[in-house]
């Protein structure tokens, strides 16, 4: 089982939320991770491979992006049966 992540559309009318998003997106690694899942849905490992960031950094940034409503995640079963 893997988690696939993809970018979502976001609208905000709250200036505090806007500042938080700008701060989040001000980070180079966060931008790399968001770009990787904007191109196509990827597993966490796929994000690591596409961005060159460490596994811990990729998952931390994905958690932050998901909390901000910028990415969605879903569980996908691996057709090869490897989990």
Beta strands, then each sheet from edge to edge (+ up, - down):
strand 1: 2-7
strand 2: 71-76
sheet 1: 1+ 2-
end
